[in-house]
Amino acid sequence: MQDELALLARARALDPDALAQVHDTYFAPIFRYVAFRVGDRHTAEDLASEVFTRFLSALRDRTAPQNTLRGWLYGVAARVVSDHYRKHYRAPQVELDESIVSSESNPADIVETMLTHEDLKQAMSELTDEQQNVISLRFGYELPIQEVARTLGKTEGAIKQLQARAIATLARKLVPSQTVDL
C-alpha cells in the first residue's frame, strides 16, 4: 500500500519513470478486467487505453486520485465500460466474424461454444453494474474478497452478498429449468 502511495505521489508530479511504472503495473490487470466485461480483445485494448488516457488527463488537471491508485483506475475502468455499453445501446452493431479459427474439427462443438459464450455475455449484461464489477474483479482478475471490497469502497459482507446474488442470477439464466413430464 505504501509503495502504491509513493508511486502515486511520483506520478502526480508527472515523473516519466513513475508514469511508465503505473502503466506497466496496472495495464494488464485493467485490460483483463475490461476484457472480462466486454468479451472482445480489440475493444478491451481500446477501453483499457482510454482508462490510462483519463489518468494522464487527471494528472494534468490536478484531479488525480489522492489515496488509491488501483481503486481509482478500476473505478474509471467501470465507467469506461458503462459508457461503451451506453453508446452501443443507442446504436447497436452486429459483429460479423468472417474467420472462425479452431482446433476443433466438429462444427457442432464450435457452434455450441459460441452459443455458450453468447449466453454468458447476455446473462452478465442482465446483472446490475455492481454485480458485474464484483464478478469481473473476483473471477476475471481473481482478486480476493478483501481486495474487491477495498477497490470498490464496500464492506466484505456487501461484496459477498453481491457475489452470491450475481452467481444465483447467472445460474438461473444459464441453467435450463428442468421440467418433469407426467
N, C-alpha and C positions, 0 to 999 in steps of 0.2 A: 504494500500500500504506500509506503514511504517512497519507494522507487517511482511509483506512478505519479505521486505528487511532485517529486523533483523533476521528472520528465515533463510534466505538465507546466511547471514553472519555466523551464527552459524553452518549451515550445511557445509559451505566451510571450517570451522575449524574442521570438522568431529566430532562434538558433537553428541554423540549417541541419546540423547533426541531430538535434532533438526532433526536428520535423521528419527527417528520414527514419529515425528510430521509431517514432509513432506509427509511421506508415508500415514499416517492416514488422512491427509487433502486432498491430491491430488489423491490417488489411485482410489477411487470411481468415481470421475469425469473423470479421464483419461480412466478408464475402460468403462464408458458409451460412451465416445467419440469414442473409438476404436470399441466397440460393435456395435455402430450405423453404422460405416463404413464397418465392416466385416460381421456382421449378424450372427456370431456363438459365443456362450458364451465361449467355451473352447479355441478357437483361440484368442478371445479377452482377456481372462485372461493371456494367454501366451504373447501376444503382449504388454499388459499393464505392465506386469512384466519386459519385455525387456526394456521398457522406463525407469523404475527405476534402472535397472542394468546399463544402459548407463549413468544415472545421477550419480550413485556411481563411475563409471569409470571416468567420467568427473571431479568429485571432487578429486579423487586420482591423476589424471593427471594435475590438476590445470587448466583445461579448462572449468570449471563450469561457469554458467551464472553470470554476474556481476549485472544486473539491474532488471531482471524479472524472477522469478521462474516459474510462471504459463505459461507465453508465451514460455519459453524455453521448458517446459515439453510438451506443445501442439505441438510445432514445431517438437520435437523428435517423438512424437506420430504420427504425419502426415508422417514423413519419415519412421517410422517403418511399418505403414500400406502400404505405397507405396512399400517398399522393399518386404513385404509379397505378394502383388499382382504381383510384377515383378517376384518373384520366382515361383509363381503358374502359371503365364502366360507361362513361359518357360516349365514347367512340369505340365500341367493341371491334376487335380484329380477330380474324381466324388465321392461325399459323398453319402454313402448308409445309409439311415435312416431305420433301421430294426424295430424300435418300435415307432409307431405313437400313442402317448397317447393323448386323447382328451376327453373333457366332452361332445362334440357334438356327437350325435348319427347318424347323417346323413353323410355318406361318401362323398357325393357331396359337402357339406359345407366344409369338411376338405380339399378336393382337391382344391376347389375354394380359400380357404385361403392360401394354399401353393402356388398356381399359382400367387396370388396377391403379396405375398412376393417375389417370384422369379422375377416377372415383375418389382417391385420396385428396387430390387437389380440390375437387368440388366440396368434399366434406370439410376440409380445412377452411375453405372460404366461408363456410357457414358458422364457424366459431366466432366468438367475439374477438376484438383486437387483442385484448388482454390475454385471452386463452391462446390465441395464435402466437403471441410473443412468448408465453411460458413454454408452450410445446416446442417452439423453434429453439429457444435457449436450452431447454432441458435435453432434447433429443437430437436436434440439429447441431448444436455446439457442444453438447454433453456437459453443460455446467451443473454443478451440484445445486441443490435447492437453496442453500445459504447464499451462494453467489448470485443466483437468479433474483432472490429477494433483495439483495443489496443493489443489484443492477437496476431493478425496476422500482426500487424505493417502497417495497411492501414487506410485510412480515412473512416469516417462513410458513406460518399457518395459512395465510392468504394464498401463497404460491401453491401449497399442497392442495388446497381446495380448488383453485383454478385448474390445476393439472388434473385432478380427479374428475371434475366436471367435463373438461375437454376430452379426456380419454373416454368417458362414458358416452359423450355425444358422438365421438368418432366411431365407437363400437356400434352404436345404434344405426349410424348411417352406412357403415361398411359391411356389417354382418347381416345378411339377408334374414328376415324374420322367418322362423320355421313354422309352417302350418301343418296341422295334423289332419289328414283326411280320414273321415269316419265313414 
